[in-house]
Amino acid sequence: MAANAFDDRIRFGSLYEIYGALLTEKQRQCLELYFCEDYSLAEVAEEMQVSRQAIHDLLRRVEQTLEHYETMLGFLQRMENTRRLTEEAAAILDSEAKKRKDTEFSRLREILEELNDESR
């Protein structure tokens, strides 16, 4: 699997995690079978009693729908920005903590890690 395809799959999963509740039951079922249960297109089609092409088209439409939600709402982008900024702040704190050997810096680092974990 190419790195870009893997990154796309991770992004798609993240979008589904954020916006999945906005999809229809049929869309969610298809995604669950295909991505979570690792069914093939043919297996999903058989399970949902439709054609393989219908599943392929549904997956493409759902991907477009999730991207549309992200364009309109931007939750994934905000989460990624928050994660990046907290990691940057943590690196600065680590650097300062080593210089000063101050326990307050360690506590700040813990707070940043906790915030970063909550944003996932």
ABEGO torsion letter per residue (X at the ends): XBAAAAAAAAAAAAAAAAAAAABBAAAAAAAAAAAAAGBBAAAAAAAAGBBAAAAAAAAAAAAAAAAAAAAAAGAAAAAAAAAAAAAAAAAAAAAAAAAAGBAAAAAAAAAAAAAAAAAX
